[in-house]
Amino acid sequence: MQGGRRLPGWLKMQRASGENYTRVKRLVSEHKLHTICTSGNCPNIGECWNAGTATFMILGDICTRACKFCNTKTGRPLPPDEGEPQRIAEVIKTMQLKHCVITSVDRDDLPDGGAGFWAEVVACVKNLNPSTTIETLIPDFDGKPENIMKVISTRPDLISHNLETVRRLTPAIRTKARYERSLEVLKLIAEKCGRVKSGFMLGLGETDQEVGETLDDLLAAGCRIVTIGQYLKPSPAHMDPSEYLSPEKFEEHRRTALSKGFEIVESSPLVRSSFHAWKHIKA
């Protein structure tokens, strides 16, 4: 149920289970790591963990922002854990991952937003896992180029930053983040790296015209890889979805994005930003 409304059949998910799922869950717990898979109540956690993949969330599990769609805890974060980079690298090696995704909470309490710590994590993962490809899903770092460059300089295989929603809804949905600022972040990444990825949610009250405008804005910023998924209320305290879009509607948006010039488009109700991420690297 979502806000007293029954979920349509295409949004119903099986309970996560399986041998690999249990193994990944144990490794994450033993090494005292965080994943957006659990913090964000990702509907694909069973599929991804059983495939031996996970999205690691660094810099703790407490965010300095309180975006209306997000289930991550909000408050005053603990100091960065100096042992976290090495532990993440070791877990990736133990899991024998060919590809990993790293993301983080927003750390507006830190002078550089945590960018220096980000660079340390990527360097550590690369050092211990030279054949593992890396996608970094970064916050906006307040749009400061010098901080974004700290991550870019580590040369991950792909850098992504999510726009999350359309321009009109951004002030009501995202805390502190700005639509134009996110576009500037994406533009800098595209200029320095050549490839950049982003994603946004539907079911928040956007119109088809606004979806098209958002896709145009992403293209203008240099983005050619996009993920589009259904917003799902992560807890009773969060805002309700305005609607549940059908799989056919997501397919319509996928075809529109491809016709506009996107090279890779993941668009379906249960898609999240890290869904099938290893395919984006191969492409």
Secondary structure, DSSP 8 states (H G I E B T S, - for coil): -BTTB---GGG------SHHHHHHHHHHHHTT-EEHHHHTT-TTHHHHHHTT--EEEES-SEES---TT--SEES------TTHHHHHHHHHHHHT-SEEEEEE---TTSTTTTHHHHHHHHHHHHHH-TT-EEEEE---GGG-HHHHHHHHTT--SEEE---BS-TTTHHHHSSS--HHHHHHHHHHHHHHHS--EEEEEESSS--HHHHHHHHHHHHHTT--EEEEEE----STTS---S----HHHHHHHHHHHHHHT-SEEEESTT--TTTTHHHHHH-
